[in-house]
C-alpha cells in the first residue's frame, strides 16, 4: 500500500516559514557534492557566550572541542554530525554543541569523519571511533570521567552514533553511558522501499536516502547482505546497550525505522525514551532552531541527557 503523501498542511505551522528557506539538496553528482560540502565547511561558527571552541593540533581525523566556562559536570558528549553519510562537517553543529556544553556544564567533542562515496564503510565509523579514543586519551586533561561519556548525533550522525555504540559494546572496554539520537538514519531497508520515493518527505527524501546508503555500503540498500556493523537496525542482539533517547518528527522519513529500533531496544531490556514531534520534518531543530517547537524539543533532550549523566 502506498504511504500517505506528506503535504505542506501536515507541517507544523511554526516550521512552515523556515522550511521555505531550506534549499533542495542536489548531491548525486560529484560536482554538486563538492559544492554542498564546501558550503557546510563555510557555515559561520555561531558564538555561544561562555563557551570556547578548540581544535586540538593532535586530533585525528579531527575534533572540535566545546568547553564551557562554568563546569558543573565531569561527564562529556561525543557528537557526530549529519549529512546522509555523503555531506556535512562538524562546524555545522557549532551552535548546538556549544549550547549543549553550556547548558550541561561539560565538554562536547564533535567529530569530523570521511564521507562516502569516496570513502565507503568503514571509513566514517573508524573516524568516529578515533574521536572516541581521542576523548578517552584526553579525559584527564579535559576533567572527564571516561565512564560518563555519552555518544550522540543527528541523522546520519545518529546512525553512526548507534553503530559506534555497537562497536564499543562488542569491544569490551569502557562503554558509553548513554546514546542520544536525533532523527537517526538507522536502516538501509527504508531506502529500498520505492513506494516512499514520491511521498514528499521534506529536507531528506527517499531518493536521497537511497543514494546515501548506496554510497556508504557499496551495495544497493536492502540487499540481503550488507557489511557487518554498517547498519544499526540490522543488528540482531541489542541487549546490554546503554540508555537511549531518540527524537524524531512524525513526518520524517526516518520516523518508522526509529520507532521500530526503539521498540527492539525496549524488548532487549534497554531503557528508552522516544520524543515524537507532530508536524516536524527531518532535522527541524537545525534549520528552525529559534522556533518554540525546536527549543522545547532540544531542551527536553538535554534534560534527559543531564539526568542520565548525573552521578549515581
Secondary structure, 3 states (H helix, E strand, C coil): CCCCCCCHHHCCHHHHHHHHCCCCCCCCCHHHHHHHHHHHHCCCCCCCCCEEEECCCCCCCCEEEEEECCCCCCCEEEEECCCCCCCCCHHHHHHHHHHHHHHHCCEEEEECCCCCCCCCCCHHHHHHHHHHHHHHHCHHHHCCCHHHEEEEEECHHHHHHHHHHHHHHHHCCCCCCEEEEECCCCCHHHCCCHHHCCCCCCCCCHHHHHHHHHHHHCCCCCCCCCCCCCCHHHCCCCCCCCEEEEEEECCCCCHHHHHHHHHHHHHCCCCEEEEEECCCCCCHHHHCCCCHHHHHHHHHHHHHHHHHHCCC
